[in-house]
Amino acid sequence: MKRFYSVLLVLCLIIVCSPSVFAADREAIQKNVDGIVDEINKGKTADSFKANDYNPYAFIMEKNGVLVVHPSLTGDSLKEKAPPVYEALLKSTSTGAWVDYVWKEKQKHSYVRTTTSGLIVGSGYSE
């Protein structure tokens, strides 16, 4: 019986603490994207960023859908490869926006922000 209550306590703690961890993750994602956008707006080139230098990874897409930075899809066009994802990412603004879409049968949530030169920088998480 003692073990049951111990397990129950752990589960309750996970449920109670999860929203704060989740909020911190969203804040970290926004901070990473905002930092990349700020650097590009100051003159740093998009190809000088590495997708996997960020956790979760960051991506940079041109307005035409071509990924300039991505762990595995650099050079590919989301406009051609995944039109619904491309359309969701186009909702990016200069001040940033959270967008939702499905990628490989998983619900994704990405924070995207547009640079002054029109590049879309993003990062997110899956459910």
MOPAC internal coordinates of N, CA, C and O (Angstrom, degrees):
PM7 1SCF
backbone

  N    0.0000 0     0.00 0     0.00 0    0    0    0
  C    1.4470 1     0.00 0     0.00 0    1    0    0
  C    1.5321 1   110.89 1     0.00 0    2    1    0
  O    1.2310 1   120.86 1   143.46 1    3    2    1
  N    1.3279 1   115.97 1   -36.54 1    3    2    1
  C    1.4607 1   120.52 1   179.25 1    5    3    2
  C    1.5287 1   110.24 1   -63.18 1    6    5    3
  O    1.2310 1   120.69 1   141.02 1    7    6    5
  N    1.3233 1   116.28 1   -38.98 1    7    6    5
  C    1.4636 1   120.50 1   179.61 1    9    7    6
  C    1.5324 1   110.13 1   -64.76 1   10    9    7
  O    1.2310 1   120.23 1   139.17 1   11   10    9
  N    1.3115 1   117.16 1   -40.83 1   11   10    9
  C    1.4585 1   121.68 1   178.32 1   13   11   10
  C    1.5259 1   110.73 1   -56.33 1   14   13   11
  O    1.2310 1   120.51 1   132.94 1   15   14   13
  N    1.3289 1   116.63 1   -47.06 1   15   14   13
  C    1.4662 1   120.71 1  -179.45 1   17   15   14
  C    1.5292 1   111.71 1   -67.84 1   18   17   15
  O    1.2310 1   120.52 1   147.08 1   19   18   17
  N    1.3110 1   116.62 1   -32.92 1   19   18   17
  C    1.4676 1   119.98 1   176.80 1   21   19   18
  C    1.5243 1   110.41 1   -65.02 1   22   21   19
  O    1.2310 1   120.77 1   134.17 1   23   22   21
  N    1.3181 1   116.13 1   -45.83 1   23   22   21
  C    1.4677 1   120.79 1   178.56 1   25   23   22
  C    1.5267 1   110.08 1   -63.69 1   26   25   23
  O    1.2310 1   120.56 1   136.89 1   27   26   25
  N    1.3156 1   116.54 1   -43.11 1   27   26   25
  C    1.4610 1   121.27 1   178.55 1   29   27   26
  C    1.5313 1   111.19 1   -60.35 1   30   29   27
  O    1.2310 1   120.49 1   137.75 1   31   30   29
  N    1.3134 1   116.68 1   -42.25 1   31   30   29
  C    1.4628 1   121.34 1   178.37 1   33   31   30
  C    1.5248 1   111.01 1   -62.31 1   34   33   31
  O    1.2310 1   120.22 1   135.39 1   35   34   33
  N    1.3141 1   117.19 1   -44.61 1   35   34   33
  C    1.4657 1   121.34 1   179.19 1   37   35   34
  C    1.5272 1   110.22 1   -61.78 1   38   37   35
  O    1.2310 1   119.98 1   134.87 1   39   38   37
  N    1.3131 1   117.64 1   -45.13 1   39   38   37
  C    1.4664 1   120.81 1   178.74 1   41   39   38
  C    1.5253 1   111.68 1   -61.29 1   42   41   39
  O    1.2310 1   120.53 1   138.58 1   43   42   41
  N    1.3133 1   116.59 1   -41.42 1   43   42   41
  C    1.4691 1   120.28 1   177.78 1   45   43   42
  C    1.5261 1   111.27 1   -63.06 1   46   45   43
  O    1.2310 1   120.32 1   138.43 1   47   46   45
  N    1.3156 1   117.00 1   -41.57 1   47   46   45
  C    1.4642 1   120.68 1   178.43 1   49   47   46
  C    1.5206 1   111.32 1   -63.53 1   50   49   47
  O    1.2310 1   120.62 1   139.69 1   51   50   49
  N    1.3198 1   116.42 1   -40.31 1   51   50   49
  C    1.4641 1   120.01 1   178.29 1   53   51   50
  C    1.5233 1   110.12 1   -62.02 1   54   53   51
  O    1.2310 1   120.54 1   135.03 1   55   54   53
  N    1.3101 1   116.57 1   -44.97 1   55   54   53
  C    1.4693 1   120.80 1  -179.23 1   57   55   54
  C    1.5240 1   111.06 1   -64.69 1   58   57   55
  O    1.2310 1   120.16 1   137.53 1   59   58   57
  N    1.3106 1   117.29 1   -42.47 1   59   58   57
  C    1.4631 1   121.62 1  -178.43 1   61   59   58
  C    1.5189 1   111.28 1   -69.68 1   62   61   59
  O    1.2310 1   119.82 1   141.06 1   63   62   61
  N    1.3187 1   117.95 1   -38.94 1   63   62   61
  C    1.4667 1   121.62 1  -175.49 1   65   63   62
  C    1.5212 1   113.12 1   -83.63 1   66   65   63
  O    1.2310 1   119.48 1   158.42 1   67   66   65
  N    1.3145 1   118.60 1   -21.58 1   67   66   65
  C    1.4591 1   121.64 1  -175.55 1   69   67   66
  C    1.5205 1   113.98 1   -56.48 1   70   69   67
  O    1.2310 1   118.43 1   133.61 1   71   70   69
  N    1.3350 1   120.60 1   -46.39 1   71   70   69
  C    1.4640 1   118.97 1  -179.13 1   73   71   70
  C    1.5241 1   113.28 1   -59.34 1   74   73   71
  O    1.2310 1   119.78 1   143.15 1   75   74   73
  N    1.3218 1   118.03 1   -36.85 1   75   74   73
  C    1.4634 1   119.04 1  -179.58 1   77   75   74
  C    1.5229 1   111.12 1   -71.03 1   78   77   75
  O    1.2310 1   120.18 1   143.07 1   79   78   77
  N    1.3299 1   117.26 1   -36.93 1   79   78   77
  C    1.4634 1   120.27 1   175.87 1   81   79   78
  C    1.5200 1   109.09 1   -66.09 1   82   81   79
  O    1.2310 1   120.63 1   137.12 1   83   82   81
  N    1.3214 1   116.40 1   -42.88 1   83   82   81
  C    1.4517 1   122.02 1   179.03 1   85   83   82
  C    1.5261 1   110.76 1   -58.93 1   86   85   83
  O    1.2310 1   120.31 1   134.26 1   87   86   85
  N    1.3269 1   117.02 1   -45.74 1   87   86   85
  C    1.4645 1   121.38 1   179.36 1   89   87   86
  C    1.5194 1   110.75 1   -62.67 1   90   89   87
  O    1.2310 1   120.50 1   139.83 1   91   90   89
  N    1.3260 1   116.64 1   -40.17 1   91   90   89
  C    1.4648 1   120.31 1   179.19 1   93   91   90
  C    1.5213 1   110.65 1   -64.87 1   94   93   91
  O    1.2310 1   120.23 1   140.88 1   95   94   93
  N    1.3399 1   117.17 1   -39.12 1   95   94   93
  C    1.4572 1   120.62 1   177.97 1   97   95   94
  C    1.5259 1   110.74 1   -63.65 1   98   97   95
  O    1.2310 1   120.18 1   136.59 1   99   98   97
  N    1.3154 1   117.26 1   -43.41 1   99   98   97
  C    1.4631 1   120.27 1   178.35 1  101   99   98
  C    1.5308 1   110.45 1   -62.66 1  102  101   99
  O    1.2310 1   120.52 1   140.14 1  103  102  101
  N    1.3152 1   116.61 1   -39.86 1  103  102  101
  C    1.4678 1   120.45 1   177.87 1  105  103  102
  C    1.5219 1   110.87 1   -64.16 1  106  105  103
  O    1.2310 1   120.10 1   138.88 1  107  106  105
  N    1.3301 1   117.42 1   -41.12 1  107  106  105
  C    1.4700 1   121.21 1   179.33 1  109  107  106
  C    1.5247 1   110.66 1   -65.04 1  110  109  107
  O    1.2310 1   120.47 1   139.75 1  111  110  109
  N    1.3275 1   116.70 1   -40.25 1  111  110  109
  C    1.4635 1   120.91 1   177.75 1  113  111  110
  C    1.5258 1   109.89 1   -61.86 1  114  113  111
  O    1.2310 1   120.28 1   132.20 1  115  114  113
  N    1.3242 1   117.08 1   -47.80 1  115  114  113
  C    1.4646 1   120.71 1   179.08 1  117  115  114
  C    1.5262 1   111.02 1   -60.78 1  118  117  115
  O    1.2310 1   120.24 1   137.96 1  119  118  117
  N    1.3160 1   117.15 1   -42.04 1  119  118  117
  C    1.4644 1   120.94 1  -179.73 1  121  119  118
  C    1.5312 1   110.47 1   -61.85 1  122  121  119
  O    1.2310 1   120.13 1   136.70 1  123  122  121
  N    1.3312 1   117.36 1   -43.30 1  123  122  121
  C    1.4648 1   120.56 1   178.85 1  125  123  122
  C    1.5233 1   111.35 1   -62.24 1  126  125  123
  O    1.2310 1   120.65 1   131.50 1  127  126  125
  N    1.3303 1   116.37 1   -48.50 1  127  126  125
  C    1.4660 1   120.37 1  -178.86 1  129  127  126
  C    1.5260 1   110.50 1   -63.94 1  130  129  127
  O    1.2310 1   120.14 1   134.15 1  131  130  129
  N    1.3223 1   117.33 1   -45.85 1  131  130  129
  C    1.4656 1   120.57 1   179.32 1  133  131  130
  C    1.5238 1   111.16 1   -59.75 1  134  133  131
  O    1.2310 1   120.22 1   141.05 1  135  134  133
  N    1.3231 1   117.18 1   -38.95 1  135  134  133
  C    1.4627 1   121.17 1   178.79 1  137  135  134
  C    1.5188 1   112.03 1   -64.45 1  138  137  135
  O    1.2310 1   120.59 1   137.17 1  139  138  137
  N    1.3287 1   116.48 1   -42.83 1  139  138  137
  C    1.4690 1   120.42 1   178.79 1  141  139  138
  C    1.5242 1   109.96 1   -64.48 1  142  141  139
  O    1.2310 1   120.34 1   134.05 1  143  142  141
  N    1.3306 1   116.96 1   -45.95 1  143  142  141
  C    1.4694 1   121.00 1   179.62 1  145  143  142
  C    1.5269 1   110.16 1   -59.82 1  146  145  143
  O    1.2310 1   120.30 1   134.72 1  147  146  145
  N    1.3138 1   117.03 1   -45.28 1  147  146  145
  C    1.4683 1   120.29 1   179.67 1  149  147  146
  C    1.5246 1   111.18 1   -59.87 1  150  149  147
  O    1.2310 1   120.11 1   137.68 1  151  150  149
  N    1.3258 1   117.39 1   -42.32 1  151  150  149
  C    1.4725 1   120.85 1   179.61 1  153  151  150
  C    1.5295 1   111.38 1   -65.56 1  154  153  151
  O    1.2310 1   120.27 1   137.77 1  155  154  153
  N    1.3273 1   117.09 1   -42.23 1  155  154  153
  C    1.4689 1   120.25 1   178.16 1  157  155  154
  C    1.5256 1   109.87 1   -65.37 1  158  157  155
  O    1.2310 1   120.22 1   138.61 1  159  158  157
  N    1.3284 1   117.18 1   -41.39 1  159  158  157
  C    1.4670 1   120.30 1   178.60 1  161  159  158
  C    1.5243 1   111.95 1   -63.66 1  162  161  159
  O    1.2310 1   120.18 1   155.97 1  163  162  161
  N    1.3334 1   117.27 1   -24.03 1  163  162  161
  C    1.4689 1   121.64 1   177.32 1  165  163  162
  C    1.5209 1   112.22 1   -87.52 1  166  165  163
  O    1.2310 1   119.80 1   177.13 1  167  166  165
  N    1.3489 1   117.98 1    -2.87 1  167  166  165
  C    1.4531 1   120.27 1   175.45 1  169  167  166
  C    1.5163 1   116.83 1   118.42 1  170  169  167
  O    1.2310 1   119.59 1   173.22 1  171  170  169
  N    1.3188 1   118.38 1    -6.78 1  171  170  169
  C    1.4584 1   120.15 1   178.61 1  173  171  170
  C    1.5302 1   108.50 1   -69.74 1  174  173  171
  O    1.2310 1   120.27 1   -38.64 1  175  174  173
  N    1.3290 1   117.08 1   141.36 1  175  174  173
  C    1.4601 1   119.98 1  -178.84 1  177  175  174
  C    1.5255 1   111.08 1   -81.31 1  178  177  175
  O    1.2310 1   121.08 1   -32.23 1  179  178  177
  N    1.3178 1   115.54 1   147.77 1  179  178  177
  C    1.4655 1   121.02 1  -178.24 1  181  179  178
  C    1.5204 1   111.84 1   -60.27 1  182  181  179
  O    1.2310 1   120.33 1   141.23 1  183  182  181
  N    1.3239 1   116.97 1   -38.77 1  183  182  181
  C    1.4656 1   118.89 1  -176.79 1  185  183  182
  C    1.5268 1   113.71 1   -72.53 1  186  185  183
  O    1.2310 1   120.07 1   177.08 1  187  186  185
  N    1.3202 1   117.47 1    -2.92 1  187  186  185
  C    1.4686 1   119.68 1   176.12 1  189  187  186
  C    1.5324 1   111.58 1   -83.60 1  190  189  187
  O    1.2310 1   120.38 1   173.06 1  191  190  189
  N    1.3403 1   116.88 1    -6.94 1  191  190  189
  C    1.4680 1   121.33 1   178.26 1  193  191  190
  C    1.5212 1   109.82 1   -94.24 1  194  193  191
  O    1.2310 1   120.67 1   -34.68 1  195  194  193
  N    1.3040 1   116.33 1   145.32 1  195  194  193
  C    1.4629 1   122.96 1   176.58 1  197  195  194
  C    1.5266 1   107.82 1  -111.59 1  198  197  195
  O    1.2310 1   120.47 1   -53.19 1  199  198  197
  N    1.3153 1   116.71 1   126.81 1  199  198  197
  C    1.4667 1   122.06 1  -176.34 1  201  199  198
  C    1.5188 1   112.70 1   -55.38 1  202  201  199
  O    1.2310 1   120.50 1   137.14 1  203  202  201
  N    1.3204 1   116.65 1   -42.86 1  203  202  201
  C    1.4617 1   120.30 1  -174.39 1  205  203  202
  C    1.5262 1   113.91 1   -83.69 1  206  205  203
  O    1.2310 1   119.92 1  -175.12 1  207  206  205
  N    1.3237 1   117.76 1     4.88 1  207  206  205
  C    1.4684 1   120.21 1   173.20 1  209  207  206
  C    1.5279 1   110.51 1   -75.73 1  210  209  207
  O    1.2310 1   120.57 1   174.58 1  211  210  209
  N    1.3189 1   116.51 1    -5.42 1  211  210  209
  C    1.4613 1   121.95 1  -177.18 1  213  211  210
  C    1.5272 1   109.28 1  -122.71 1  214  213  211
  O    1.2310 1   121.18 1   -31.28 1  215  214  213
  N    1.3231 1   115.34 1   148.72 1  215  214  213
  C    1.4548 1   120.03 1   178.36 1  217  215  214
  C    1.5246 1   108.95 1  -128.32 1  218  217  215
  O    1.2310 1   119.59 1   -68.47 1  219  218  217
  N    1.3306 1   118.39 1   111.53 1  219  218  217
  C    1.4600 1   126.35 1    -0.35 1  221  219  218
  C    1.5287 1   110.95 1   -71.98 1  222  221  219
  O    1.2310 1   121.05 1   -12.80 1  223  222  221
  N    1.3252 1   115.60 1   167.20 1  223  222  221
  C    1.4637 1   120.33 1  -175.06 1  225  223  222
  C    1.5281 1   111.27 1   -57.35 1  226  225  223
  O    1.2310 1   121.37 1   -24.84 1  227  226  225
  N    1.3107 1   114.99 1   155.16 1  227  226  225
  C    1.4652 1   122.13 1   176.34 1  229  227  226
  C    1.5278 1   108.62 1  -107.03 1  230  229  227
  O    1.2310 1   120.88 1   -24.52 1  231  230  229
  N    1.3134 1   115.92 1   155.48 1  231  230  229
  C    1.4634 1   120.24 1   175.20 1  233  231  230
  C    1.5204 1   108.75 1  -134.67 1  234  233  231
  O    1.2310 1   121.38 1   -25.68 1  235  234  233
  N    1.3302 1   114.96 1   154.32 1  235  234  233
  C    1.4640 1   121.55 1   176.35 1  237  235  234
  C    1.5241 1   107.01 1  -131.21 1  238  237  235
  O    1.2310 1   120.98 1   -52.14 1  239  238  237
  N    1.3289 1   115.74 1   127.86 1  239  238  237
  C    1.4568 1   121.57 1  -176.76 1  241  239  238
  C    1.5235 1   110.05 1  -126.52 1  242  241  239
  O    1.2310 1   120.89 1   -40.56 1  243  242  241
  N    1.3288 1   115.91 1   139.44 1  243  242  241
  C    1.4565 1   120.45 1   171.81 1  245  243  242
  C    1.5296 1   108.24 1   -75.64 1  246  245  243
  O    1.2310 1   120.24 1   -21.46 1  247  246  245
  N    1.3274 1   117.15 1   158.54 1  247  246  245
  C    1.4733 1   121.22 1  -179.36 1  249  247  246
  C    1.5341 1   112.34 1   -58.51 1  250  249  247
  O    1.2310 1   120.23 1   154.47 1  251  250  249
  N    1.3430 1   117.16 1   -25.53 1  251  250  249
  C    1.4647 1   120.27 1   179.96 1  253  251  250
  C    1.5288 1   112.46 1   -80.13 1  254  253  251
  O    1.2310 1   120.18 1   179.15 1  255  254  253
  N    1.3397 1   117.26 1    -0.85 1  255  254  253
  C    1.4547 1   121.14 1   176.36 1  257  255  254
  C    1.5095 1   115.95 1   101.41 1  258  257  255
  O    1.2310 1   119.87 1   170.54 1  259  258  257
  N    1.3246 1   117.86 1    -9.46 1  259  258  257
  C    1.4676 1   120.54 1  -178.80 1  261  259  258
  C    1.5254 1   109.75 1   -76.51 1  262  261  259
  O    1.2310 1   121.33 1   -51.72 1  263  262  261
  N    1.3285 1   115.07 1   128.28 1  263  262  261
  C    1.4672 1   120.69 1   178.43 1  265  263  262
  C    1.5227 1   109.79 1   -81.20 1  266  265  263
  O    1.2310 1   120.86 1   -58.90 1  267  266  265
  N    1.3166 1   115.95 1   121.10 1  267  266  265
  C    1.4616 1   122.70 1   179.34 1  269  267  266
  C    1.5254 1   109.58 1   -88.15 1  270  269  267
  O    1.2310 1   120.73 1   145.28 1  271  270  269
  N    1.3323 1   116.21 1   -34.72 1  271  270  269
  C    1.4649 1   122.62 1   178.63 1  273  271  270
  C    1.5260 1   108.05 1  -134.94 1  274  273  271
  O    1.2310 1   120.93 1   -54.75 1  275  274  273
  N    1.3265 1   115.83 1   125.25 1  275  274  273
  C    1.4721 1   122.85 1   177.26 1  277  275  274
  C    1.5262 1   106.65 1  -168.83 1  278  277  275
  O    1.2310 1   119.59 1   -32.11 1  279  278  277
  N    1.3337 1   118.39 1   147.89 1  279  278  277
  C    1.4669 1   119.33 1  -178.78 1  281  279  278
  C    1.5296 1   114.27 1   -60.21 1  282  281  279
  O    1.2310 1   119.82 1   146.39 1  283  282  281
  N    1.3366 1   117.95 1   -33.61 1  283  282  281
  C    1.4700 1   118.69 1  -176.04 1  285  283  282
  C    1.5293 1   114.68 1  -137.15 1  286  285  283
  O    1.2310 1   119.68 1   173.83 1  287  286  285
  N    1.3137 1   118.22 1    -6.17 1  287  286  285
  C    1.4672 1   120.40 1  -174.84 1  289  287  286
  C    1.5277 1   113.83 1  -117.11 1  290  289  287
  O    1.2310 1   119.45 1  -163.64 1  291  290  289
  N    1.3123 1   118.65 1    16.36 1  291  290  289
  C    1.4652 1   121.11 1   179.43 1  293  291  290
  C    1.5298 1   109.41 1   -55.90 1  294  293  291
  O    1.2310 1   121.03 1   -50.83 1  295  294  293
  N    1.3290 1   115.64 1   129.17 1  295  294  293
  C    1.4584 1   121.57 1  -179.13 1  297  295  294
  C    1.5188 1   113.71 1    93.88 1  298  297  295
  O    1.2310 1   120.05 1   163.66 1  299  298  297
  N    1.3248 1   117.51 1   -16.34 1  299  298  297
  C    1.4641 1   121.29 1   178.92 1  301  299  298
  C    1.5304 1   110.35 1   -82.44 1  302  301  299
  O    1.2310 1   121.10 1   -25.68 1  303  302  301
  N    1.3216 1   115.50 1   154.32 1  303  302  301
  C    1.4595 1   121.49 1   178.41 1  305  303  302
  C    1.5245 1   110.23 1  -103.11 1  306  305  303
  O    1.2310 1   120.57 1   -62.14 1  307  306  305
  N    1.3279 1   116.52 1   117.86 1  307  306  305
  C    1.4612 1   120.00 1   175.23 1  309  307  306
  C    1.5263 1   110.74 1   -70.12 1  310  309  307
  O    1.2310 1   120.68 1   154.61 1  311  310  309
  N    1.3220 1   116.30 1   -25.39 1  311  310  309
  C    1.4668 1   119.90 1   177.75 1  313  311  310
  C    1.5291 1   109.65 1   -60.83 1  314  313  311
  O    1.2310 1   120.65 1   142.66 1  315  314  313
  N    1.3363 1   116.36 1   -37.34 1  315  314  313
  C    1.4605 1   121.52 1   179.34 1  317  315  314
  C    1.5270 1   112.06 1   -89.81 1  318  317  315
  O    1.2310 1   120.35 1   139.10 1  319  318  317
  N    1.3106 1   116.94 1   -40.90 1  319  318  317
  C    1.4647 1   122.28 1  -172.96 1  321  319  318
  C    1.5318 1   113.03 1   -79.75 1  322  321  319
  O    1.2310 1   120.10 1   144.14 1  323  322  321
  N    1.3200 1   117.42 1   -35.86 1  323  322  321
  C    1.4682 1   122.04 1  -175.84 1  325  323  322
  C    1.5291 1   109.98 1  -150.24 1  326  325  323
  O    1.2310 1   119.86 1  -107.28 1  327  326  325
  N    1.3319 1   117.87 1    72.72 1  327  326  325
  C    1.4662 1   120.96 1  -176.62 1  329  327  326
  C    1.5317 1   115.44 1   -51.65 1  330  329  327
  O    1.2310 1   118.55 1   138.85 1  331  330  329
  N    1.3452 1   120.36 1   -41.15 1  331  330  329
  C    1.4745 1   118.58 1   179.04 1  333  331  330
  C    1.5364 1   112.83 1   -63.63 1  334  333  331
  O    1.2310 1   120.64 1   144.74 1  335  334  333
  N    1.3177 1   116.39 1   -35.26 1  335  334  333
  C    1.4726 1   120.25 1   177.68 1  337  335  334
  C    1.5234 1   109.11 1   -68.20 1  338  337  335
  O    1.2310 1   120.61 1   134.66 1  339  338  337
  N    1.3158 1   116.43 1   -45.34 1  339  338  337
  C    1.4639 1   121.93 1   178.05 1  341  339  338
  C    1.5301 1   110.34 1   -55.98 1  342  341  339
  O    1.2310 1   120.30 1   132.69 1  343  342  341
  N    1.3304 1   117.04 1   -47.31 1  343  342  341
  C    1.4650 1   121.26 1  -179.86 1  345  343  342
  C    1.5285 1   111.42 1   -61.72 1  346  345  343
  O    1.2310 1   120.25 1   140.47 1  347  346  345
  N    1.3283 1   117.13 1   -39.53 1  347  346  345
  C    1.4723 1   120.55 1   178.86 1  349  347  346
  C    1.5226 1   110.46 1   -64.55 1  350  349  347
  O    1.2310 1   120.34 1   136.72 1  351  350  349
  N    1.3284 1   116.96 1   -43.28 1  351  350  349
  C    1.4648 1   120.60 1  -177.85 1  353  351  350
  C    1.5265 1   111.99 1   -68.36 1  354  353  351
  O    1.2310 1   120.23 1   154.68 1  355  354  353
  N    1.3174 1   117.16 1   -25.32 1  355  354  353
  C    1.4720 1   120.34 1   177.39 1  357  355  354
  C    1.5245 1   112.44 1   -67.38 1  358  357  355
  O    1.2310 1   119.81 1   169.35 1  359  358  357
  N    1.3204 1   117.97 1   -10.65 1  359  358  357
  C    1.4693 1   121.47 1   176.99 1  361  359  358
  C    1.5282 1   111.36 1   -76.19 1  362  361  359
  O    1.2310 1   120.81 1  -178.44 1  363  362  361
  N    1.3133 1   116.06 1     1.56 1  363  362  361
  C    1.4616 1   122.03 1   178.74 1  365  363  362
  C    1.5232 1   110.62 1   -59.21 1  366  365  363
  O    1.2310 1   121.02 1   -32.92 1  367  366  365
  N    1.3224 1   115.65 1   147.08 1  367  366  365
  C    1.4657 1   121.45 1   177.11 1  369  367  366
  C    1.5248 1   109.00 1  -129.58 1  370  369  367
  O    1.2310 1   120.69 1    -9.43 1  371  370  369
  N    1.3081 1   116.29 1   170.57 1  371  370  369
  C    1.4688 1   120.23 1   178.64 1  373  371  370
  C    1.5252 1   111.85 1   -70.05 1  374  373  371
  O    1.2310 1   120.42 1   161.80 1  375  374  373
  N    1.3296 1   116.80 1   -18.20 1  375  374  373
  C    1.4688 1   120.09 1   178.80 1  377  375  374
  C    1.5254 1   112.28 1  -101.26 1  378  377  375
  O    1.2310 1   120.09 1   173.57 1  379  378  377
  N    1.3312 1   117.44 1    -6.43 1  379  378  377
  C    1.4595 1   121.83 1   176.98 1  381  379  378
  C    1.5121 1   112.95 1    98.15 1  382  381  379
  O    1.2310 1   121.12 1   -31.86 1  383  382  381
  N    1.3268 1   115.47 1   148.14 1  383  382  381
  C    1.4657 1   121.63 1   179.29 1  385  383  382
  C    1.5253 1   109.52 1  -154.69 1  386  385  383
  O    1.2310 1   120.98 1   -32.67 1  387  386  385
  N    1.3230 1   115.74 1   147.33 1  387  386  385
  C    1.4641 1   121.19 1   172.39 1  389  387  386
  C    1.5186 1   107.89 1   -91.63 1  390  389  387
  O    1.2310 1   120.42 1   -49.70 1  391  390  389
  N    1.3362 1   116.81 1   130.30 1  391  390  389
  C    1.4600 1   121.79 1   178.58 1  393  391  390
  C    1.5266 1   109.11 1  -125.08 1  394  393  391
  O    1.2310 1   121.22 1   -28.39 1  395  394  393
  N    1.3162 1   115.27 1   151.61 1  395  394  393
  C    1.4610 1   121.73 1   179.95 1  397  395  394
  C    1.5208 1   109.51 1  -120.57 1  398  397  395
  O    1.2310 1   120.91 1   -37.25 1  399  398  397
  N    1.3322 1   115.87 1   142.75 1  399  398  397
  C    1.4604 1   121.42 1   178.11 1  401  399  398
  C    1.5255 1   108.70 1  -162.87 1  402  401  399
  O    1.2310 1   120.97 1    -9.83 1  403  402  401
  N    1.3156 1   115.75 1   170.17 1  403  402  401
  C    1.4645 1   120.95 1   177.49 1  405  403  402
  C    1.5214 1   108.11 1  -107.74 1  406  405  403
  O    1.2310 1   120.86 1   -49.47 1  407  406  405
  N    1.3350 1   115.95 1   130.53 1  407  406  405
  C    1.4630 1   122.65 1   177.72 1  409  407  406
  C    1.5198 1   107.66 1  -131.78 1  410  409  407
  O    1.2310 1   120.69 1   -58.07 1  411  410  409
  N    1.3236 1   116.29 1   121.93 1  411  410  409
  C    1.4684 1   122.05 1  -179.62 1  413  411  410
  C    1.5268 1   111.38 1    50.96 1  414  413  411
  O    1.2310 1   121.49 1  -132.56 1  415  414  413
  N    1.3247 1   114.75 1    47.44 1  415  414  413
  C    1.4624 1   123.78 1   176.62 1  417  415  414
  C    1.5301 1   114.35 1    65.25 1  418  417  415
  O    1.2310 1   120.03 1  -162.46 1  419  418  417
  N    1.3271 1   117.55 1    17.54 1  419  418  417
  C    1.4665 1   121.25 1   176.25 1  421  419  418
  C    1.5230 1   109.05 1  -119.88 1  422  421  419
  O    1.2310 1   121.11 1   -40.01 1  423  422  421
  N    1.3244 1   115.48 1   139.99 1  423  422  421
  C    1.4611 1   120.59 1   174.85 1  425  423  422
  C    1.5236 1   108.42 1   -72.51 1  426  425  423
  O    1.2310 1   120.60 1   -52.56 1  427  426  425
  N    1.3325 1   116.46 1   127.44 1  427  426  425
  C    1.4656 1   121.80 1  -179.93 1  429  427  426
  C    1.5232 1   109.31 1  -117.80 1  430  429  427
  O    1.2310 1   121.59 1   -31.04 1  431  430  429
  N    1.3239 1   114.56 1   148.96 1  431  430  429
  C    1.4606 1   122.88 1   175.39 1  433  431  430
  C    1.5244 1   105.98 1  -129.65 1  434  433  431
  O    1.2310 1   120.25 1   -61.11 1  435  434  433
  N    1.3167 1   117.13 1   118.89 1  435  434  433
  C    1.4629 1   120.78 1  -178.16 1  437  435  434
  C    1.5186 1   110.92 1  -126.33 1  438  437  435
  O    1.2310 1   121.71 1   -39.03 1  439  438  437
  N    1.3165 1   114.33 1   140.97 1  439  438  437
  C    1.4568 1   121.26 1   172.04 1  441  439  438
  C    1.5180 1   105.49 1   -93.88 1  442  441  439
  O    1.2310 1   120.33 1   -56.68 1  443  442  441
  N    1.3258 1   116.98 1   123.32 1  443  442  441
  C    1.4605 1   121.80 1  -178.54 1  445  443  442
  C    1.5224 1   109.84 1  -126.14 1  446  445  443
  O    1.2310 1   122.00 1   -34.60 1  447  446  445
  N    1.3130 1   113.77 1   145.40 1  447  446  445
  C    1.4643 1   119.66 1   179.74 1  449  447  446
  C    1.5214 1   108.25 1  -145.25 1  450  449  447
  O    1.2310 1   120.56 1   -38.19 1  451  450  449
  N    1.3201 1   116.54 1   141.81 1  451  450  449
  C    1.4576 1   122.22 1  -177.47 1  453  451  450
  C    1.5251 1   110.78 1   -97.72 1  454  453  451
  O    1.2310 1   121.04 1   -44.58 1  455  454  453
  N    1.3344 1   115.61 1   135.42 1  455  454  453
  C    1.4646 1   120.97 1   177.19 1  457  455  454
  C    1.5311 1   108.97 1   -79.61 1  458  457  455
  O    1.2310 1   120.66 1   -10.61 1  459  458  457
  N    1.3255 1   116.35 1   169.39 1  459  458  457
  C    1.4654 1   119.96 1   178.11 1  461  459  458
  C    1.5288 1   111.41 1   -64.80 1  462  461  459
  O    1.2310 1   120.13 1   156.33 1  463  462  461
  N    1.3351 1   117.36 1   -23.67 1  463  462  461
  C    1.4665 1   120.86 1   178.68 1  465  463  462
  C    1.5298 1   112.46 1   -88.76 1  466  465  463
  O    1.2310 1   120.07 1   179.93 1  467  466  465
  N    1.3427 1   117.46 1    -0.07 1  467  466  465
  C    1.4541 1   120.63 1   175.70 1  469  467  466
  C    1.5188 1   116.41 1    96.04 1  470  469  467
  O    1.2310 1   119.84 1  -177.94 1  471  470  469
  N    1.3316 1   117.91 1     2.06 1  471  470  469
  C    1.4633 1   120.13 1   176.11 1  473  471  470
  C    1.5245 1   109.39 1   -74.67 1  474  473  471
  O    1.2310 1   120.60 1   -32.07 1  475  474  473
  N    1.3159 1   116.45 1   147.93 1  475  474  473
  C    1.4618 1   121.47 1   176.99 1  477  475  474
  C    1.5219 1   107.97 1  -107.03 1  478  477  475
  O    1.2310 1   121.12 1   -59.96 1  479  478  477
  N    1.3224 1   115.45 1   120.04 1  479  478  477
  C    1.4673 1   121.99 1   179.83 1  481  479  478
  C    1.5176 1   107.28 1  -107.55 1  482  481  479
  O    1.2310 1   120.60 1   -43.82 1  483  482  481
  N    1.3283 1   116.45 1   136.18 1  483  482  481
  C    1.4531 1   118.72 1  -179.09 1  485  483  482
  C    1.5101 1   114.24 1  -152.50 1  486  485  483
  O    1.2310 1   122.10 1   -13.24 1  487  486  485
  N    1.3166 1   113.59 1   166.76 1  487  486  485
  C    1.4625 1   122.89 1   175.63 1  489  487  486
  C    1.5209 1   105.86 1  -163.26 1  490  489  487
  O    1.2310 1   120.49 1   -25.83 1  491  490  489
  N    1.3203 1   116.67 1   154.17 1  491  490  489
  C    1.4507 1   117.92 1  -178.62 1  493  491  490
  C    1.5110 1   113.49 1  -168.26 1  494  493  491
  O    1.2310 1   121.79 1    18.29 1  495  494  493
  N    1.3223 1   114.18 1  -161.71 1  495  494  493
  C    1.4575 1   120.31 1  -177.11 1  497  495  494
  C    1.5268 1   109.30 1  -145.92 1  498  497  495
  O    1.2310 1   121.22 1   -19.54 1  499  498  497
  N    1.3174 1   115.27 1   160.46 1  499  498  497
  C    1.4641 1   122.63 1   177.85 1  501  499  498
  C    1.5115 1   109.99 1  -105.74 1  502  501  499
  O    1.2310 1   120.94 1   -26.19 1  503  502  501
  N    1.3125 1   115.81 1   153.81 1  503  502  501
  C    1.4700 1   120.01 1   173.31 1  505  503  502
  C    1.5042 1   108.73 1   -83.67 1  506  505  503
  O    1.2310 1   120.10 1   180.00 1  507  506  505

